[in-house]
């Protein structure tokens, strides 16, 4: 190819390229202007559409607001109407209540006025009644010849008689009921217990008799110038009575333990034959040990026989000591065992603890074992001993209440009290001296004779019954019931006696006439 052609081509290209670029630039400008114009038109259309839509939305919102406002106004008006209707109802109710209250107040005022008028009328009638009553009393006093005070006394006396009669009948009825109810069970329990219980009783006295092989032994017991008998009496504290009784020596002492020690020691001395102060002292010491052993064995035997275990050894020893103690001739240990057996049987019948009842019955008189040595009643001493050796509170109360010094706090205490009375009241259980017996009979008759209206009194049945004859004109049938109770209470307060005493009041009316 020719170089010139190449240059021409190159020159053409150099010229064509800028021209083309210019032409293309002009074309692009026109296209851009057309595009921008179209975009502006579209933007105007969009803006116009948005404005139209906004106006539509605005109109819709304003319509909704108007609708909501109309609806709220309608609801408000409706609610207002309902509340007004309710208020009108309330107003009507209040008005009706006010009318009712006004009517009631008017009625009350009328009632007050009528009551005031009635009160005035009643006061006037009262004044008239008082005046009539005073005139009536004056007329009655004039007719009867009695003053009002005298008439009151007569009326009161009549009322007293009526009350006395009703009281006597009530007391009699209650006593009859109580006896009927109690006899059914008590008789059954007591008789059953007594039949099951069989205990031998040994009558004890304040003296013991020691048999001698011959009368020569009396001189040896007395000794030279009485030294042997003085030695025995000083060591044992027992009085020896050597009299004309053949082949016998009497030991006298209120202390049964000392008397038993002296008896054993004297029998040992008689068997040994050597009687002098040194030998007497030795034999008394041996006898003392034997008696102590005997008391412990007797106490243990009593607890084993009754089945009562766990008693303190010192209380067991004191129980054995009670073998040498008597009350109204009744052996204290045998009595306590009998009370324990009776208590156990009664406890089984009524359904309470049999072992505890036996234990309480066995220990109820434990104070008698030391009442010769320590000051105080056997009840107080027994309570102190039971507290000292930590016995059950139920047992302590039974010991304290078995003679009625305090109130029983348990059924077992009542059972022990009843068993003690049964054991003491059994015929032959106790004996008493002729002097105390006659004194008691005399006191019984004196107590009954001290009451007004009593004519004669007779103590019979060995002091177990007292018959009181009354004056019929002074004592009525109703008075008899109260008189019997008063005599019984007086006897209980002033006398000590075993068992019970029957008070029998007798009223006899006699009418005498003569046929002519």
C-alpha positions in Angstrom: 0.0 0.0 0.0 1.1 3.4 -0.7 2.5 5.5 2.1 0.5 8.5 0.9 -2.6 6.5 1.1 -1.8 5.5 4.6 -1.3 9.1 5.5 -4.5 10.1 3.8 -6.3 7.4 5.7 -4.7 8.5 8.9 -5.6 12.1 8.2 -9.1 11.1 7.4 -9.3 9.2 10.6 -7.9 12.1 12.5 -10.5 14.4 11.1 -13.4 11.9 11.2 -12.9 10.9 14.8 -13.4 14.4 16.4 -16.2 15.1 14.0 -17.9 11.8 14.9 -17.3 12.6 18.6 -18.8 16.0 18.2 -21.8 14.6 16.3 -22.2 11.9 18.9 -22.0 14.5 21.6 -24.6 16.6 20.0 -26.9 13.6 19.6 -26.4 12.5 23.2 -27.2 16.0 24.4 -30.5 16.0 22.5 -31.3 12.5 23.8 -30.5 13.7 27.4 -32.7 16.7 26.9 -35.5 14.5 25.7 -35.0 12.1 28.6 -34.9 14.9 31.2 -38.1 16.3 29.7 -39.8 13.0 29.9 -38.6 12.6 33.6 -39.9 16.0 34.5 -43.2 15.2 32.9 -43.4 11.9 34.8 -42.3 13.7 38.0 -45.1 16.3 37.5 -47.5 13.4 36.9 -46.4 11.6 40.1 -46.6 14.8 42.1 -50.0 15.5 40.8 -51.1 12.0 41.6 -49.6 12.2 45.1 -51.4 15.5 45.6 -54.6 14.0 44.4 -54.1 10.9 46.6 -53.3 13.1 49.6 -56.4 15.2 49.0 -58.4 12.0 48.8 -56.9 10.6 52.0 -57.5 14.0 53.7 -61.1 13.9 52.7 -61.4 10.3 53.8 -59.7 11.1 57.2 -61.9 14.1 57.7 -65.0 12.0 56.9 -63.8 9.3 59.4 -63.2 12.0 62.1 -66.6 13.4 61.4 -68.2 9.9 61.7 -66.3 9.2 64.9 -67.3 12.5 66.4 -70.9 11.9 65.5 -70.7 8.3 66.9 -69.1 9.6 70.2 -71.6 12.3 70.5 -74.4 9.8 70.0 -72.9 7.4 72.6 -72.4 10.3 75.0 -76.0 11.4 74.6 -77.2 7.9 75.1 -75.2 7.4 78.2 -76.3 10.8 79.5 -79.9 9.8 78.9 -79.4 6.5 80.8 -77.7 8.3 83.8 -80.5 10.8 83.8 -83.0 8.0 83.9 -81.1 6.3 86.8 -80.9 9.6 88.7 -84.5 10.1 88.2 -85.2 6.6 89.7 -82.9 7.4 92.6 -84.6 10.7 93.2 -88.0 8.9 93.1 -86.7 6.3 95.7 -85.3 9.0 97.9 -88.5 10.9 97.7 -90.5 7.8 98.6 -88.2 7.0 101.5 -88.5 10.6 102.7 -92.2 10.3 102.6 -92.1 7.0 104.5 -89.8 8.5 107.1 -92.1 11.5 107.5 -95.0 9.1 107.9 -93.1 7.1 110.5 -92.0 10.2 112.4 -95.6 11.4 112.4 -96.7 8.0 113.7 -94.0 8.0 116.4 -95.0 11.5 117.5 -98.6 10.3 117.7 -97.5 7.2 119.7 -95.4 9.4 122.0 -98.3 11.6 122.6 -100.5 8.6 123.3 -97.9 7.1 125.6 -97.5 10.3 127.5 -101.2 10.4 128.0 -101.2 6.8 129.1 -98.4 7.4 131.6 -100.3 10.3 133.1 -103.4 8.1 133.2 -101.4 5.2 134.8 -99.9 7.5 137.4 -103.3 8.8 138.3 -104.6 5.2 138.6 -101.5 4.3 140.7 -102.3 7.1 143.1 -105.9 5.9 143.2 -104.7 2.3 143.8 -102.4 3.3 146.6 -105.1 5.2 148.2 -107.5 2.3 147.8 -104.9 -0.1 149.1 -104.2 1.9 152.2 -108.0 2.1 152.8 -108.2 -1.7 152.2 -105.4 -2.4 154.6 -107.0 -0.2 157.2 -110.3 -2.0 156.7 -108.5 -5.4 156.9 -106.7 -4.4 160.1 -110.0 -3.2 161.5 -111.9 -6.4 160.6 -109.1 -8.9 161.5 -107.9 -7.0 164.6 -104.2 -7.5 163.3 -101.7 -4.9 162.2 -99.9 -5.3 158.9 -96.7 -6.4 160.7 -98.6 -9.1 162.5 -100.2 -10.2 159.3 -96.8 -10.4 157.6 -95.4 -12.5 160.5 -98.3 -14.9 160.1 -97.8 -15.0 156.3 -94.1 -15.6 156.7 -94.6 -18.4 159.2 -97.0 -20.0 156.8 -94.5 -19.7 153.9 -91.7 -21.1 156.1 -93.8 -24.1 156.9 -94.5 -24.6 153.2 -90.8 -24.2 152.3 -89.8 -26.5 155.2 -92.2 -29.1 153.9 -91.0 -28.9 150.3 -87.3 -29.0 151.5 -87.9 -32.0 153.6 -89.7 -33.8 150.8 -87.0 -32.9 148.4 -84.3 -34.1 150.7 -86.1 -37.3 151.4 -86.7 -37.9 147.7 -83.0 -37.2 146.8 -81.8 -39.5 149.6 -84.1 -42.2 148.5 -82.9 -41.9 144.9 -79.3 -41.9 145.9 -79.7 -44.9 148.1 -81.6 -46.9 145.5 -78.9 -46.1 142.8 -76.0 -46.7 145.1 -77.2 -49.9 146.7 -77.4 -51.6 143.3 -73.8 -51.2 142.5 -72.1 -50.6 145.9 -73.7 -53.6 147.6 -72.7 -55.8 144.7 -69.1 -54.5 144.8 -68.7 -54.5 148.5 -70.2 -57.9 149.1 -68.2 -59.5 146.3 -65.0 -58.0 147.7 -65.7 -59.1 151.2 -66.6 -62.6 150.1 -63.3 -62.9 148.2 -61.2 -61.5 151.1 -60.4 -63.7 154.1 -57.7 -62.4 156.4 -57.0 -63.6 159.9 -57.0 -61.0 162.7 -55.1 -61.3 165.9 -56.3 -59.3 168.9 -53.3 -57.4 170.3 -53.2 -55.7 173.7 -50.7 -53.6 175.6 -49.3 -56.6 177.6 -47.5 -59.8 176.8 -47.3 -62.9 178.9 -44.1 -64.9 179.3 -44.5 -68.4 180.7 -41.9 -69.6 183.3 -40.8 -73.1 183.9 -41.3 -72.7 187.7 -41.9 -70.0 190.3 -38.3 -70.1 191.3 -37.4 -68.4 188.1 -39.2 -65.3 189.3 -36.6 -64.8 191.9 -33.8 -65.2 189.5 -35.4 -62.7 187.1 -35.7 -60.2 190.0 -32.1 -60.8 191.0 -30.2 -59.7 194.1 -31.9 -56.5 195.4 -33.8 -56.3 192.1 -30.8 -55.6 189.9 -31.8 -58.0 187.1 -35.4 -56.7 186.7 -34.2 -53.1 186.8 -31.6 -53.9 184.2 -34.3 -55.4 181.9 -36.6 -52.5 182.4 -33.9 -49.9 181.8 -32.5 -51.5 178.6 -35.9 -52.4 177.0 -38.1 -49.7 178.3 -40.7 -52.2 179.3 -42.2 -52.7 182.7 -42.1 -56.2 184.2 -45.0 -57.2 186.4 -44.3 -60.1 188.7 -47.3 -60.9 190.8 -49.1 -63.9 192.2 -49.8 -65.3 188.8 -48.2 -68.8 188.9 -45.4 -69.4 186.5 -45.9 -66.3 184.5 -44.4 -62.8 184.1 -46.4 -59.9 182.5 -44.6 -57.4 180.2 -46.4 -54.0 180.0 -45.7 -51.3 177.5 -47.5 -49.1 175.0 -44.7 -49.7 172.5 -45.4 -53.1 170.9 -41.9 -53.3 169.3 -40.2 -52.8 172.7 -42.6 -55.3 174.3 -41.7 -57.9 171.7 -38.0 -57.3 172.1 -38.4 -57.7 175.9 -40.4 -60.9 175.4 -37.9 -62.6 173.1 -35.0 -61.5 175.3 -36.6 -62.8 178.5 -37.4 -66.1 176.8 -33.8 -66.5 175.7 -32.6 -65.7 179.2 -35.0 -68.3 180.7 -33.7 -70.9 178.3 -30.1 -70.0 178.9 -30.5 -69.8 182.7 -27.7 -67.3 183.2 -29.5 -64.1 184.2 -27.3 -61.1 185.1 -26.9 -57.5 183.7 -24.2 -58.3 181.1 -26.1 -61.3 179.8 -29.4 -59.4 179.8 -27.8 -56.7 177.6 -26.4 -59.3 175.2 -29.8 -61.1 174.9 -31.6 -57.8 174.3 -29.2 -56.9 171.5 -29.9 -60.3 169.9 -33.6 -59.9 170.3 -33.5 -56.5 168.8 -31.8 -57.9 165.7 -34.3 -60.7 165.5 -37.2 -58.3 165.7 -35.7 -56.1 163.0 -35.3 -59.2 160.8 -38.8 -60.3 161.6 -40.2 -56.9 160.7 -38.4 -56.9 157.3 -39.6 -60.4 156.6 -43.2 -59.6 157.5 -43.1 -56.6 155.3 -41.7 -58.6 152.4 -44.2 -61.4 153.0 -47.1 -58.8 152.9 -45.9 -57.3 149.6 -45.4 -60.7 148.0 -48.8 -61.9 149.2 -50.5 -58.9 147.7 -48.3 -58.8 144.5 -47.2 -55.2 145.2 -43.6 -54.7 144.1 -41.1 -51.9 143.9 -41.7 -50.4 147.4 -38.7 -48.8 149.0 -37.0 -51.1 151.5 -37.5 -48.7 154.4 -41.3 -48.6 153.7 -41.2 -52.5 153.6 -39.5 -52.5 157.0 -42.1 -50.1 158.4 -44.9 -52.3 157.0 -43.4 -55.2 159.0 -43.2 -52.9 162.1 -47.0 -52.4 161.8 -47.4 -56.1 162.8 -46.8 -54.9 166.4 -49.2 -52.0 166.1 -53.0 -52.2 166.8 -55.9 -49.8 166.4 -59.1 -50.6 168.4 -57.6 -54.1 168.9 -57.2 -54.6 165.2 -53.7 -55.5 163.9 -52.5 -52.6 161.8 -50.6 -54.8 159.3 -53.5 -57.2 158.8 -55.8 -54.2 158.5 -53.6 -52.7 155.8 -53.4 -56.0 153.9 -57.2 -56.3 154.1 -57.7 -52.8 152.9 -55.2 -53.5 150.0 -57.1 -56.6 149.0 -60.5 -54.9 149.2 -59.1 -51.9 147.2 -57.8 -54.2 144.5 -61.2 -56.1 144.3 -63.2 -52.8 144.2 -60.8 -51.4 141.6 -61.2 -54.4 139.4 -65.0 -54.0 139.7 -65.0 -50.3 138.6 -62.2 -50.7 136.0 -59.3 -48.8 137.4 -55.6 -49.7 138.0 -55.7 -52.7 140.4 -52.0 -52.6 141.3 -52.0 -48.9 142.1 -55.2 -49.4 144.3 -53.5 -52.3 146.2 -50.4 -50.2 146.7 -52.4 -47.3 148.0 -54.4 -49.6 150.3 -51.3 -51.2 151.7 -49.6 -47.9 152.5 -52.7 -45.9 153.7 -51.8 -46.4 157.4 -48.0 -46.5 157.0 -47.8 -43.5 159.4 -48.9 -45.7 162.3 -45.5 -47.5 162.2 -43.8 -44.4 163.7 -46.6 -42.4 165.4 -45.3 -43.7 168.8 -41.9 -42.1 168.1 -42.7 -39.0 166.0 -45.1 -36.2 166.8 -48.1 -35.9 164.5 -51.1 -37.8 163.3 -50.6 -41.1 161.4 -52.0 -39.4 158.3 -49.5 -36.6 158.3 -46.6 -39.0 159.0 -47.8 -41.3 156.3 -47.9 -38.5 153.7 -44.4 -37.4 154.7 -43.1 -40.9 154.4 -44.6 -41.4 150.9 -43.3 -38.1 149.7 -39.8 -38.9 151.2 -39.6 -42.2 149.3 -41.1 -40.7 146.1 -44.4 -42.6 145.9 -47.0 -41.8 143.2 -49.1 -38.6 143.8 -52.2 -40.7 143.6 -51.0 -42.8 146.5 -50.0 -39.7 148.5 -53.5 -38.3 148.0 -55.1 -41.6 149.0 -53.1 -41.6 152.2 -53.9 -38.0 152.9 -57.7 -38.3 152.2 -58.6 -41.8 153.7 -59.9 -40.1 156.8 -61.5 -37.2 155.0 -58.8 -34.6 156.0 -58.6 -33.5 152.4 -60.8 -34.1 149.3 -59.9 -37.2 147.3 -58.6 -36.3 143.9 -58.9 -39.7 142.2 -61.2 -42.7 142.1 -58.5 -44.8 143.7 -58.5 -42.5 146.8 -62.3 -43.0 147.1 -61.8 -46.7 146.8 -59.2 -46.8 149.6 -61.5 -44.7 151.8 -64.3 -47.1 151.2 -62.2 -50.2 151.8 -60.8 -48.7 155.0 -64.3 -48.1 156.3 -65.4 -51.7 155.3 -62.4 -53.2 157.1 -62.9 -51.2 160.2 -66.7 -51.7 160.3 -66.6 -55.5 159.8 -68.1 -57.2 162.9 -65.3 -58.4 165.2 -62.6 -56.5 163.4 -62.1 -54.0 166.2 -62.6 -54.0 169.9 -62.7 -51.2 172.4 -62.5 -50.9 176.1 -65.7 -50.8 178.2 -64.9 -47.3 179.3 -64.6 -45.9 175.8 -67.7 -47.9 174.8 -69.9 -46.5 177.5 -68.5 -43.0 177.0 -69.4 -43.1 173.3 -72.9 -44.3 174.1 -73.3 -41.5 176.6 -72.1 -38.9 174.1 -74.4 -40.2 171.5 -77.5 -39.8 173.7 -76.3 -36.3 174.9 -75.9 -35.1 171.3 -79.5 -36.2 170.4 -81.0 -34.9 173.6 -79.5 -31.4 172.9 -82.0 -30.8 170.1 -85.3 -29.1 170.8 -88.3 -31.4 170.6 -86.5 -34.6 171.5 -88.2 -36.5 174.3 -86.0 -39.6 174.9 -82.9 -41.1 173.3 -81.6 -44.7 173.3 -78.2 -45.8 171.9 -78.6 -49.5 170.9 -76.8 -52.1 168.8 -73.5 -51.5 170.6 -73.6 -47.8 169.6 -74.3 -48.6 165.9 -77.8 -47.1 166.1 -79.5 -44.4 168.0 -83.2 -44.1 168.4 -84.6 -40.7 169.0 -88.2 -40.3 170.3 -89.6 -36.8 169.6 -92.6 -34.9 170.9 -95.3 -35.1 168.2 -96.7 -31.6 169.1 -93.3 -30.0 168.5 -91.8 -32.0 165.7 -93.8 -32.6 162.4 -93.2 -35.3 159.9 -91.2 -32.9 157.7 -89.2 -31.7 160.7 -88.2 -35.4 161.4 -86.2 -35.6 158.1 -84.2 -32.4 158.9 -83.7 -33.4 162.5 -82.2 -36.8 161.5 -79.8 -35.0 159.2 -78.8 -32.5 161.8 -78.2 -35.2 164.4 -76.1 -37.2 161.9 -74.0 -34.1 161.1 -73.5 -33.3 164.8 -72.4 -36.9 165.5 -69.9 -36.8 162.6 -68.4 -33.6 163.9 -68.1 -34.5 167.6 -67.4 -38.3 167.8 -64.7 -40.7 166.6 -66.1 -44.1 165.9 -65.5 -47.1 163.6 -68.0 -47.8 160.8 -71.3 -45.9 160.7 -74.1 -45.0 163.1 -77.7 -45.2 162.1 -79.9 -42.3 163.4 -83.5 -43.4 163.7 -86.1 -40.6 164.6 -89.5 -41.8 165.8 -92.6 -39.7 166.0 -95.7 -41.3 167.6 -99.1 -39.7 167.8 -101.7 -41.1 170.2 -105.4 -40.2 170.5 -107.2 -41.2 173.7 -111.0 -41.1 174.1 -113.4 -42.8 176.6 -116.8 -44.4 175.9 -119.3 -43.4 178.5 
